[in-house]
Structures are given as C-alpha cells and as structure tokens.
C-alpha cells in the first residue's frame, strides 16, 4: 500500500475516528486505526465494539492495500509532522513507513484482516435532521445523564421521532431534560436509547452547520449517523425507557418569569461560598415582584434580590445550584419561565411551546436557618 495525503486531511481523519478508540482494552487490535485503501478510496475506521466510526480521507492511492496502525502512535506522529504532503507506505511484516519532507518514521502495523469491522447496517429508511439541530439537542440534554452504571438506562438518552417531532430525553434520578425540534418532513414513529458517550462523541465531530444534514438510521440493536464523509455506528442500550409523560405535570401554584442572564450570574456568585463536594442548597424565596436568593455555608452567607414577574403563591424552595446552572446555561431565551407546585415537588423550566422542559427536584433544608 502507498498513499499520499496532506497532513491536514490526515489529521482530520485521525481526529474523527480516534473518538472510537478505547482507552483500555484487552484486545490490542481495537487500539488501532484501520487504514483501508483497497477499494478506490482511503477509509479510516476505529471501533471499540460499542461505538464505531468510519470516515473517508482525501488523498491519492498509488498502491492499494489495507493495514491497522496503533492509533495513539499514529495520531501523535501525524500531529507533529510538517504541514505538507505525507506519504504512507507498507512493506513486509506489516511495517509502515511515514515520510513528510525530511521526517521519516518506521513503525509496526497489524494485519487489517484481524480488525473488527463496523456491523453491516442496511441503509434504507432514515430520518434527516440538520447538523446544527442535532448538535444543539445533544448539548442541551447530555448534562443530565447519569455518570454511573447503576442504572444503564440512565447513562443513555432517548431519541424519539413521531411525525415531524424529534425529541431527546435524558434523566439521572434528580432531574429530567427534554428538547424537541421540528423536522422538515414527517416520519414513522421510532425510538432508541443511545449511550451518552456515543452522543457526546458525535456532537464533537458534527460541524454544526445549519445547511448540512445528518441521516439517522434506526435498527434493532444499532443506530447509525451518516454525515459529510463520516459514518458513526453505536450499539443501543436495551430495555424500556422510563415513562416520562407520567413524571411531568402542567399543574402549578407559582409561576414566574426571570431574566436568565441575571439569574445565572446570581447563582454563579452564590457558588463562591460552596466548597467542592459540599451539598449546600441554594434557597429561592419567591415573593411578589422579586425573588430573594440565599446561600448559607461554612464559608459564609449571601443574599441577593432579583426582579421577577410572578403569578400565584409565595414559595420558599431549595435546589442543588449546579442543576439550575446546567439547565439555564443551555437555554437560549433571554427570559425563562419557572413553574412550581410546593417546596417538595419538582420545578419546571419550560417555554410555552414546550420545545424545552427541564424538571429539577428540590432538596430539603432547614427553613428556620433562612
């Protein structure tokens, strides 16, 4: 095999597929990137058996061939090469020679035949969404997946399509994030639970262009994302997702509108008095015309008033401040509307059309301390 590619194209391809190279594995072949130039185009593939990524790399094929190369070594070499044309050649015993200007590397490869190829998925029926929309809905929900494996379903996100409604849901036992976008066309109903890790890596690869589309293919065990010259295949999480609609309510006793930026800045200031690992809640005291924000910790205390537009009853309620911050940060609206029932019931941050819904459970606190 002999290939000639620009350093920029090589590095782009390596950076894309490296996201599917496992950090730890007992199968050394999975630590490799497959370079396949046997069929008229240069394809890079990586696969950790849960997530597989394949991308096409621009370049000239002087001699066809296929080889697997250690991903870490190869990516570091490519990254530090001069910005010029790179020649990759293979010799006997899977030896690989990489040359660029005066730089000349010789490294060991592995047989491409031993590589774990991506599972074959018949690409017939798909759902189309813009790269921008997909990147946004992942960003606006991914923070509320569970970070442990105690409940596998909570480590993934539900992707659900119904007509032209595209919905993504995540939850971790303390909060729920829901984001919906309207698709240009209508599709048959389908849903899948996709590992959060897969969605995070897909989000990092997406350019986020409004005009560029992603085609999503659903199968029984996998989901496929096709965009530009890249294919991402992820294994699905098995099981029945939580009945989210039964957890949501449109009832409220208190409703108020607040400037998102002011609210976020205020909570950020309150966080200065919370030590790492400390579970001190932030207390919201909602009254007519204003809301008082309180924090009381070992480091000190803080009170601040923010103007609000309120309907309904006064309420004093406590929250994990990080949960509020993470929800507010991903909302693009200038003002947000917050709905509350009582100090022990979840609060909802949502817009009128319910394009986004963030449910956050309150925390108990000593009322007399405030």
N, C-alpha and C positions, 0 to 999 in steps of 0.2 A: 504494500500500500504506500502511495505517496500523494500527499495533499499540500496545497499551497493556499493559505488563508491570511487575511490581515489580522494583526494582533487584536484589533478592536472587535472584529467578528468572532474570533476565537473566545475572547474573554466574555463577550455577551453570552455565547452559548454555554460556556462553563458556569457562569454565574446563575443561569437559569436552571440547569439540571442539577447543580450541586445542592439545591434545596431538597432533593430527594435522596441524598447520600446519608445513610445512617451514621450517627456519631459513635455508636457502639454496636457491634455485631460479631457473631461467631463465624459468619460466612464472609471470608475475605473478598470474594468476588463482588459483594454488594458495596464494598468500599471503592469500587471502580466506576469510571465513566466508560460507557461503550461508545467507541468511535466506529460508525458503520458507513463505509463508502463503497459498499458492494452493489448498490442498485442505482447509480447515477446521480445521487445527491449525498451530501455529508450530513449524517444524523448523529447527534449526541443523545445518549439515554442514561438515566440513573433510576434506580428502583430499590426501595427499602422494603418491598413486599406489602406495604400499606399504601404508600404513595409512589407513583411512578411518573417521571417527566421525560418527554422526548421533544427535542427542538431541532430544526434544520439550520445549519450554519452555512453561510455564503463562502465559496472558495472553489478552487479548481482541483479536479481529481485527475492526477497524472497517471496513477495506477490504482485500480480498485482494490479494496481489502477491508478487513474488519479486525479490531483489536480492542481489548479492555485495558485501561490505564488507571493507576491509582489516582483517585480524584484529588486528594489533598496535594500530592506532589505535583501533579499536572497543573492544577489551578495556580499554585504558587509560582511555578516556572513561567506560565503564560503571563501572569500578573506582572512579573518583573522583567519581561523581555522588552527590548526597544520597540517603539511604535512603528513597526514596519511589517513587511511580509514574513510569514512564518512557514517553514517547510517541516512537515511531519512525515517521516519515513519509517517503515518497519522492515526488520531484517530477520535473520534466523533466530529461533528460540524466543520469539516474541520480544526481541529487542527493539526499542523505539529511539529514533534519533530526531531531535528537535533543534532546528537551526534558525537563527534570526540575526542578520548582519554578522557580527563576529562571535556571537554567542552560540555555543554548540553543546547540547546536552545529550547524554545517552542514558536511558532508563529502561527498566524491565517492565514488560506488559504481561498480560494474560490472554489466553485464548478467548476470543469473542464468543465461541460456541458454548462456553460454560456460563455465559451471562444469563441472568433471569430477565427475559424479555417482558414487556408490558403485556397484560392479558388482552386477548383479541376481543374487541367490542364492536358489534355490528352497528355502524353509524347510519341509522335510517331516520328515526324520529327524534327531533331535537327542539329545544326551547332557546330562543335568541334573546339576549339582553346586552345592553351596551357595556363596554368595559368600565366606563365611569360609574354606572349604576351598581354593577356587581361589586366593584372595589368599595363603593360607599356603604352598601348594606352590610358588607363584612366588617368594615371599620366601625360601623355604628351598633354592632351587636356582639362582636367577638370578645369584648372585655368581660362579659358576664357568663362565659362558660366556666365550668368547674375546672380547677387545676390539679385535681387528684383523680385517681382511677376508682374510687369507691363506688361511684355510680357511672358506668361507662356512658350512658345516655347523656349525662350532663357535660361530658367532655366534647360533645359534638353540637352541631346546630341543625335544626330542622329547616330544610328548604322545601317550600310547598308552592306549587303552581296550580292555579284554578282559574281557567279562562285567561284573562289578561292581568290577573293579580299574581305578583311574585312576592312571596313572604318568607322572611328569615326570622327564626326564633332561637333564643338561647336563654338558659337559666342555670343558676348554681345553688338553688335552695334558699337564697336570701333575696333574689331579685330576678326579674324577667325582662328581657329586651326583645322588642318586636319591631321590625322595619318592613314596610311594604312599598313596592314601586309598581307603576302601571307599565305593562309591556305594550309594544306596538301592535302585537297580534294576540289572538286568543288560542289557547292550547288545552288539550285534555288534562284533567286533574291528575297530578302525580306528586309524590313527596319522597324525601330521602333524608336520613340522618347522616351528616357528613362530619368526619372528625375535625375538630377545631384546628389541629395542626395543619391539615391539608388546606383548609381555607386561608389560614394565615400565610402559608407559602404561596398560594395562588394570588392573594392580594399583593404580595411583594413583587410578583412577576408582572402583573397587569400594568399597562401604561396609564390606564385611567382616561383614555380618550373617549369623548362622547360619541364620535363617529365610528369607532371601531367596535365590532360586535364579538360576543362570546357565544359559541354554540354549546349548549349543555345537553348531554345525552344521559338518560337515566336507564339503568338496568337493575336486575335483582340484587346484585352484590356490589356493583361499582357505579361511580358517577364519573363522567368524562367532561372536561372543559377544553374546548378547541378554540384557539385564538391566534391570530397572526400566523407564525410558523411553529407554534408550540401546542403540544397535547399533554394534558395532565390527567392522569387516571388515579382515582382514590377509591380504596375499599370503603364500603359503607359500614356504619355501626348497626348491628342487628337489634331488633326489638321494636316495641310500640312506643312512640313518643308520648310525653305527658299530655293530658287533656287540658291544653292551655286555656281554651274558652271557658272551662269550668272554674278557672282560677281568677278570671277577670270579672270586673263589675263596673257598671256605669253609675252606680249609686254614689252619692257623696253628701256630706254635711257641710263641707267647707271647700270653697273654690277660690283660688286667687291667681292673678297674673303678676309676673315679676320680670324685671329686666334681667335677661340671662347673664350678661357680662357682669353686672353688679353683684348678682347672687354668687356667681362663680368666684369672683375676686374676694368676696367676703369670706367664703368657706376656705379659700386658699390662705387667707390671713389667720383664720382660726386654727388651721392645721399647724401653724408655727408652734403652738402650745401642746402638740401631741407627740409624744416620743414614739420612735419606731416600735411597733408591736403593741402599743397601748391601745386599748379598745374604748377609749372615752368617746361618748356620743356627742354630736352637735345638737343643741336643743333649739327648735324653732318655736317661737311664741307668736302665733298668728292672731292679730287683732285688726280692728277696722283701720284701714289706711296705712298700716305699717306692720312689719314683722321684725321682731327682735331675735337676733341670733346670739346664742350663748355657748361658751365653752368653759369648762371648769376642770383643770387638770393639776397634776403635781407641779407643773412648770408655772402655772398662773391661771388667770381667767381673762375672758374678753367678752364684751357686749357690743353689738352694733345694730343699728336700726336701718331697715331698707323700706322704701315706699312700695306699697303693693295696691292692687285693686282687688278687694275681697268681696265675696258673696257668702252668706251663711254664718255658721257659728265660729266663735273664737276657739282656738285649739293650741295646746302645747304638746309637742311631739319630738321624739329623739330619733336620730339616724346615725348610721355609720357615715362619716363625712366623705370617705373615699367613694362610696356607692353614689352619692349625689354628684360628686365631681365627675366621675367617669360617665355618667349619663348626660350631664349638662354639656360636657366638652364636645360631644358628637352631635349635638343638636345645632342646626344652622340658624334657627329662628332668633330674631332679636329679643322677643319676649316669649316666655313659656307659661303654660297654664298648668297648675298643680291642683289635683283633686285629693281630698282627704275625707275619711269617714269618722274615725276616732283614733286616740293615741295608740291603740293596739292593732289597728287594721292597716293594710298596705296603703301607701300613697301612689298616685298615678301621675306621671308627667306625660301628657299626650296633646296632640294637636286636634283640631276639630274634625278633620277627615280621618283621623287615626292612622295616618301614614307612619307614625312612630308612637309606640307606647313603651314606657319604662315603669315597671312596677318595682317598688322598693319596700321591703318590710321594715317597720320601725324597731327600735331597741328600747328595752326597759331602762328607766332611770329614776333617780330619787327626786321627786317633784319638789320637796322641801329645800333641796340644795339650790333651787333656782327661784 
